[in-house]
Amino acid sequence: MSKFVITTFDWVPEIPRGYVRDIRLRWALEEAGLPYDVESTPFENRKDDHFSRQPFGQVPWLTDGDVTIFESGAILLYLAERSNVLMPREKRGRNEVIEWLFAALNSVELATVPWSIFMFSEDNVETPGRKNLDSFVASRLRHMEQVLSKRDWLAREFSIADIVMSDALRLVDRFSGLEGHNACREYISRASNRPAFLKAYKDQIEFYEAADAKRNA
Ligand SMILES: N[C@@H](CCC(=O)N[C@@H](CS)C(=O)NCC(=O)O)C(=O)O
């Protein structure tokens, strides 16, 4: 079996460190105990080669021999097919994971990513559109709070759906958007105290510290 390769940016500013989406891949591979390397692509001056692998000029993408795959959700599904610990094999468990994976990407992040862009930009102007976005996020969080107050993980056991959902909620929490949502916060705490997450997080932070050192040398 060839070694998986994660490609991420060679450098990013301080703000997204610990949240760059290669963390989802690192985390899944650590959970699965699958060996991998991390390579980098320029953050500045993105070239055609980058766009040929990730058409939006983003990261991450995964290489597995002659296969390259982009979109963190698609990559996690790809990895889950190659491990027994990221998604159950039986039909019902598998379906539960897939529906929650899409819910994280398409029902929760659909609201929380635009909201976090406002928060990153420190734009708090109360336009009608912003008020709509805030109530969209609040509604999604209210429903997640109800779900997570009744279970530890989205499907029966920890899975790739939890990697994406907890990562999406972690970003909201970073901007204090989870006040009053104790079940969501406890869920993030459960997920982010897993040894695989702690390793992935530490490795990403160190990767960018090394990039700073190289830049400043
Ligand atoms: N839907 C993509 C989003 C990837 C994404 O947002 N990547 C960020 C890094 S965390 C990025 O490349 N940002 C730079 C840009 O958008 O130009 C995925 O989940 O893989």
The ligand as an SDF file (V2000), in Angstrom:
LIG
                    3D

 20 19  0  0  0  0  0  0  0  0999 V2000
  -14.7860   22.8160    0.9600 N   0  0  0  0  0  0  0  0  0  0  0  0
  -13.3390   22.7700    1.0960 C   0  0  0  0  0  0  0  0  0  0  0  0
  -12.9080   24.0550    1.7580 C   0  0  0  0  0  0  0  0  0  0  0  0
  -11.4350   24.1190    1.8970 C   0  0  0  0  0  0  0  0  0  0  0  0
  -10.9980   25.4120    2.5390 C   0  0  0  0  0  0  0  0  0  0  0  0
  -11.8080   26.2460    2.9650 O   0  0  0  0  0  0  0  0  0  0  0  0
   -9.6820   25.5720    2.6160 N   0  0  0  0  0  0  0  0  0  0  0  0
   -9.1010   26.7900    3.1320 C   0  0  0  0  0  0  0  0  0  0  0  0
   -8.0640   26.4440    4.1580 C   0  0  0  0  0  0  0  0  0  0  0  0
   -8.8460   25.8860    5.6220 S   0  0  0  0  0  0  0  0  0  0  0  0
   -8.3760   27.4930    1.9990 C   0  0  0  0  0  0  0  0  0  0  0  0
   -7.7550   26.8530    1.1850 O   0  0  0  0  0  0  0  0  0  0  0  0
   -8.4580   28.8270    2.0070 N   0  0  0  0  0  0  0  0  0  0  0  0
   -7.7760   29.6340    1.0540 C   0  0  0  0  0  0  0  0  0  0  0  0
   -8.6880   30.1450   -0.0210 C   0  0  0  0  0  0  0  0  0  0  0  0
   -9.9030   29.8950    0.0280 O   0  0  0  0  0  0  0  0  0  0  0  0
   -8.1730   30.8180   -0.9070 O   0  0  0  0  0  0  0  0  0  0  0  0
  -12.9210   21.5500    1.9160 C   0  0  0  0  0  0  0  0  0  0  0  0
  -13.6070   21.2420    2.9020 O   0  0  0  0  0  0  0  0  0  0  0  0
  -11.9200   20.9020    1.5810 O   0  0  0  0  0  0  0  0  0  0  0  0
  1  2  1  0
  2  3  1  0
  2 18  1  0
  3  4  1  0
  4  5  1  0
  5  6  2  0
  5  7  1  0
  7  8  1  0
  8  9  1  0
  8 11  1  0
  9 10  1  0
 11 12  2  0
 11 13  1  0
 13 14  1  0
 14 15  1  0
 15 16  2  0
 15 17  1  0
 18 19  2  0
 18 20  1  0
M  END
$$$$
